[in-house]
Structures are given as C-alpha cells and as structure tokens.
C-alpha cells in the first residue's frame, strides 16, 4: 500500500515538473515560433491533466497532520506541504479547495501571458531603426543559409510593419528552406491576403505541396499565380513538374514546351524534355535537347552514354569516349 502511494506521489511530482517547465518554455517560444508554442501548449495541458489525475483527493486527517510535522530536511516534505495547501483545512476531511485550484490555474496562465509579452519586449527596443537593423541582419542570415535565425529576426521587422506582404514572403521563404512547411504556409497565406496578386506567394504555396507530393493541390495553387501572370515561366515549370511526378508526361510536356517557347532555358528543362521525347521514340527531337542540356551542364554523365547510343559512327564517338571516361 505504501509503495503504491509512493509511486503515485512520484508521478505527481514528475507531471508537475513537466507542466511547469512546459509553461516557461512555451512563454519563451511564443515570441519565436508559434507552431512550437502550440505543441508546448498541448504538452502543458496534458501534464496538467496528469497532475489532476494523480492527485489524491481524499486524504485522512492523520496523513495531513503527519505531512505538516515532517521536517523540510526530508526531500518529500516540500511536495507534501504543497499538497496540503490544496486542502480547505488540514484538520478537515481533506477535500481539496476548488477555489484554490482555480486561483492557481489563473495565476499560472496570467503569468504565461505576461511572459509572452515580456520576452519579445526584452529582446527588442521597439524602435524603427532597430527593426531595420534586424531586417538587414535577417536578410544577411538568409543569404548565408542560416534560415532559422533569419526567420526569428524577421519577426521584429514584421512587428514594425505588419501590413508589408514582402516581409511575410521573405520569412516564409526562410521557413520553407528549413522545411518548416506549416509556418511557411501561414506566412504565404498572410502575404496573399495583403496582396491578392502576389504570384510569388502563390507559387511558393504550390512548391510546399510539391515537396509534400501533393501534386494536384500544387497545380491549383500555381494556377493562381498563372492567373496573375500568364507568362510566368517558373509557374509553368512547376506545373509541368507536378504533372511529370504524377506520371502524366503528356500534360507535363505541354507546360514544359510553353516555358521553353517563351525563352526559358536550363539544363534541367532540356534534359527532362529530351528524356520524355526519347521515351516516346521521338529521338530527332530528343538528341538536340540532350546536347543543349550538356551545353549548360557538362557533368550530366548519363547523357553522354545515351547520345553515344543514339548517334552512330563518328558523330557518337565523342560521346562514347566521354561516357567511358566518366565510368572509370
């Protein structure tokens, strides 16, 4: 019986510690990344539930008196005293005071709100000059590949200019590059609310879906960008990629050809188009596209082998030699 009580007391202590630590960390992260704060809120709520679940609401008078008489040199004395204070009266039947519990919960959450306001205030002086400095630092960090730090600093610029759609796009890009897709999506949504014709934000929302292999949703988002700018080559390419990865090569080629005909050129586009034509048996169209891809990127070694197969005699020798050289 005593061992069961000790085990229950240990659980109460553990969950009380988890609850308290979660609240403190939650307050700190609220100023940095609210997606993390939401997770910590769930942990705190669960821990609080477990504390209540493990509380012994019916303790005898002798138990309360014994706990009050313990010396604080005993490691359990503090926790026993704390539990005593949940009771109306140590000499009563031990029924907990619901009023006290409500008061404690209110104090904790008021403290949480206070900290969530205090932390960002302590980290920034709030002046436009300081916000401008942090914005420049955020951009420098982004260009250096420090995306998490950049996203954090963009917060101050956004607080200073919350109606600036460009800032939400920039911070969204920082989240996107660090694979924080949910946070990125929230910023892109805000950017398009502020600027309904923000094609880059629609494109990046489509890119999130593409990265998640949600190709149909990606196409729908990018088409919103195309509605703003029908000549948007990057949008054509992403729609083409969504179709290609959905094994719809004919639909993909329509969008690739549209981008290509409008002057977009890259090794990736030429290589992909050449491969599609090649698989369909149109080698006359595939060969020049393979060669064009190599003119942009000579490290595409698989193309040398394929051109060596497609081109007979002397025309293919140079490619066969290159393929043999790279295969060593």
N, C-alpha and C positions, 0 to 999 in steps of 0.2 A: 504493500500500500504506500509506504513511504517512498519507495523507488519510483512509483507511478507519479506521485506528487512532485518529486524532484525532476522527473523527466518533463512534466507539464510546465514546471517553473522555468526550466531551461529553454523550452520552446517559446515561452512568453518573452523571455529576455532576448532571444535571437530575433524574433519578429519585431520587437520594439526597436531594437538597434537598426534593423533593415529599414523600418519605417522612418526613423529619424534621419538616417544617413540619406535615404532617397529624397526626402524633402529638401535637405540642404543642397544636394547636388542638383535637384530639379530647379531650385531658385537660381543657381549659377548658370545652368544650361538654357534657361528660358531666354536669356539675353543673347544667346549664341545661335542656337538651332532649335526651333520649337518642335521639330519632329522628334528630337531626342527627349525634349521635355515631356511630350505626350507619353512616350514609353515609360519614363520615370514616374509619371503620374499614375499609370497603371500599376507599376511595381509598388508605389506607396499605398495605393488603395488596397491592393491585395495584402500587403503586410499589415495594414491597419485592421483589415478583416480578420487576419490570423491572430492578431493580438486580442481582439474582442472574443474570438472563438476560443482561445486558450485561457481566458480569464476565469478564475474560479469565483462565480458569483455568490456562492453560499459557503461561507467560512464560519466556523464556530467562534464563540466568544473567547475561548481559551487560545485559539490559534492567533487571533488578533492581539491578545494580551502578550502572548509569547513573542510575537514578532516585534512588539514595541519594546520588550525588555531585552532584546538581543543587543549585543554590543556592535558598534559600527566597525569594529575590527574584523567581524565576520563578513566575508565577501558578499553574502546574500542579504545582509541587513538593509542596505540601501533599497534594493528592489522590494523587499518585504514592506519597508516603510512606505514606499511609493504606492504599493497596492493597498495598504491600509488607508491611504488618503483618498482612495476612490470610494470609501465607505462613508455613510452618513455619520456614523458614530462607532468607534472601535468597540464600544461596550454593547452595541446593539446586535441585532441578528446578522449583521454583515451584509445586508442588502446594499448594492452599490448605488451611489447617488447619480442618477441620470443627469441632473443639473450640472454636476461637476464634470461629467464626461463631455457634455455639450460644450461647457466653457473651455475645457482643454482643447477640444477639436477646433473650436472657433479661434482660440489663441494661436494654435499651430498654423491654421490657414491664413489668418491675418498676418502672421509673421512671414509666411511664404509670399504673400502678395507684396509685403513691404520689401523683402529681399529681391524680388523680381524687378522692382522699380529701382532699388538702391544700387544693385550691381552695375547696370548699364550707366547710371549716373556717375558712379565712382570711376568707371573706365573712360569716360569722355567728359570734356569740359563743356560740350554743347555748342561751341562757337562755330560759325560758318568756316572760319579759317582752319580749325581743327578737322572739321568734316572734309574739307577739300584736301587736306594733307592725307587723311586716311583713305580718301578715294584714290589719290595718286599712288599711295602705297599699295592699295588693293590691286590696282592695275599692274603695278610692278611685280607683285607676288604672282598674279595670274600669268603674266608673261614668263615668269621664272618657273612655272609649273607647280607653285605652292597653292593649290586650289582651295584647300580647307581654310588656310589663313586668309586668303583673298576673300572668300565668302563671308568670313567673320567681319572683316573690315568694311565690306560693302554695306553692312548694316547701318553704320553711322552716317554714310552718305545718303542712304535711303531715309533715315530718320530726319535728316535735314531737308530733303527734297522728295517727299513721299509720292508726288504726282509725276515723277520722272520715269517714264516707261523704259528708257535706255538703261537705267540703273538696275531695274528688275531683270532685264535681259542679260546684263553683264554678270550679275550674281547668279542667275540661273545657269549661265554657261560655266561658272565655277563649280556649281553643284553637279552639273552634267558631266564635267570632266573628272570629277571624283566619284562618279557612279551613284550619286545621291539623287536618284531619279524623281522621287516624290517631292523633295524640296525644290528641285529644278522645275518640275511641272507647276508647282504653286506660283513660282516667280514668273514663269511664262504666261500663266493664266492672268496674273495681275497686269503684265505688260500688254496683253491683248485687250484687257478691259480698259486700260488707259488709252490705248491706241488700237482701235479695231482694224487698222490696215497695216499692222506690224507683221510683215511677211516673214521676217527672220524668226520671230517668236513662234509663229505657226509652224514654220519649217522645223524648228528645234523640238517642238512638241511631237511632230512626226518622227523625228530622229529618236526620241525616247521610245516610242512604240516600236520602231525598227530594231533598236537594241534589245528590246524585250521580246522580239519575234512576233509582235502583234501587227502584222503587215497590213491587214485591212484597215485598222484604226490609223496606222501611219499614213496610208494613202489618203484617207479622209482629211487628216489634219493638213497634209501638204497641199491638197487641192484648195484649201482655204487660202494658202499663200499664193497659189497659181491664180486664184480669182482676183487677187490684188495686183499681181504682175504676171500676165500670161507668158512673158518672155523670160521667166525666172529659170535659168538653166539648172541651177543647183536643185531646184524643186523637181524638175523633170528627171534628173538623175536619181533622186531618192525614190520617186515613184517607180522608176524603172527597176531600181534595186529591190523594192518591196515585191514587185511582180516576179522578178527573177528568183528571189528566195522563196516564193510561193510556187515555183516550178511552172510559171506562166510565161514562157520565154517569148512567145509572140507578142503578148501585151507589153512585156518589158522592152522589146526591140522598138516598138512604136515610140516610147518615151526616150529611149537612147538616141534614136535617129532624129527626133525633134531637137534634142540638145546638140547633137553633132552638126546638124544642118544650120544651127544658129551660131556656129563657130566655137563651141566648147570643145576643147581638146585636152586629153590626158592619157597617160599610159593605161590607166585602169579602164577607162571607157573604150579605148581602141581594142584592148585585149579582150574585154568581155564581149564586145560586138563581134570581133573576129571569131571567138570561140562559138558563139551562137550560130553564126553563118556556117562555120566549119561543121558543126554537128548536124546541120540541115543539108549538108552536101554542097553548099554554095562556096566552093573553095576560091573561085575567082574574086569574090568579094572579101573572103577571109584573108587571103595572102597579103594584099596591100595594108589591111588593118593590122595584121601581125607585125609587118615591117614598120608601120607607123608607131606601134607601141614600143618597139625596140629603139626607135629614134628618140623616144622620151626617157626610156629606162633600159639600159643595156644589161641589167642584171636579171632580166626575166628569162632565166636559162631554159625553161620549158618551151619557150617559143622557138629557140634555135633548133631543138630536136624536131618540133612539128614542121617548121619550114624546110628542114632537111628532108623530111618525108614527102612534103608536098611539091617541092621543086626538084625536078630531075636534072641529071648531068651537072655541068659546071655551075649552073645557077644555084644549085643546092649545096655545092661543096663547101662554100664558106660557112654555111650554117651548120653543116655536119661536123666540120672541123671545130667550130666553136662549141658545139654540143659535147664533142669528145673531150675537149679541153676542160670544160666545166665539170664533167663527170669524173675526172681523176681525183 
